[in-house]
């Protein structure tokens, strides 16, 4: 998922002081929620507030204090030297050699039509789908997101692939785990999952020179009790499917956002405009950029275009986000919950092939 400041340029990261000031103000005044004891993680019921009644009961994820800025304190997991790394990761033999992630050449739109490229592209996508299914079996009450990251890391390595997020622009983990009010880019940590959490797991693998990328939001524990959480996740899945249905040769890219808007119309949900989908293949992120909020961006899909559709949907009518001190984790500013779902789409002469659907 690509971070945007507008539809045409990346969002500049906030200064440390600005991040800290906003993070301390995240919890709304008078907010009452289902909280947990730090020692026991047993839920404690408090008096419901307007926020609870609108969004449901859940644990709000806030940055720990005192704030630690950046991720240099997090030690990345090791990768055996025989695993091929993407160009942006330094080679263990030549650590000073890495390819730039920016610039016109690195992010240019590329059509993938050669059968010799399509085969490994599909393999990478299917491994990503398999990895996400595996991650889903780990989403259990009491398990930490860092434990999930460790198992996902080993699963990817066991299949001869590299976890693409690891060391991408300094990201310190092998997948993203975004819980409750975290919109995206959550860094796995030692917080145990709780009954009533929702969590997006975003996995990307690098296999045979190509990236495969997919994500899904999982409900943890008693899903029957959490009607509002289930509705958010179901609407997000519906938005993803509507966006995919708008894909095909000759169809406008902006039609994806229009289809998502139609799903959300009349509902108490909003699409987050600050993140986009992206072209994918040999590069992790490149053109075309896929905007999920209604836009007037030009361009039509062509056979060979391969990109992600990955709407992030939040409860309520305020899709604003704030970046935590680690520089990656983005929360809703009002602490409402967020969900995301993602597939890779390949445009063909006949239509649109979803590469990361379960085979």
Beta strands, then each sheet from edge to edge (+ up, - down):
strand 1: 2-3
strand 2: 35-36
strand 3: 43-44
strand 4: 162-163
strand 5: 176-179
strand 6: 182-184
strand 7: 198-207
strand 8: 210-219
strand 9: 269-271
strand 10: 275-279
strand 11: 286-291
strand 12: 306-309
strand 13: 312-315
strand 14: 321-323
strand 15: 330-332
strand 16: 338-340
strand 17: 343-347
strand 18: 352-354
sheet 1: 1+ 10- 11+
sheet 2: 2+ 3-
sheet 3: 4+ 7- 5+
sheet 4: 4+ 7- 8+
sheet 5: 6+ 15- 14+
sheet 6: 9+ 13- 16+
sheet 7: 12+ 17- 18+
end
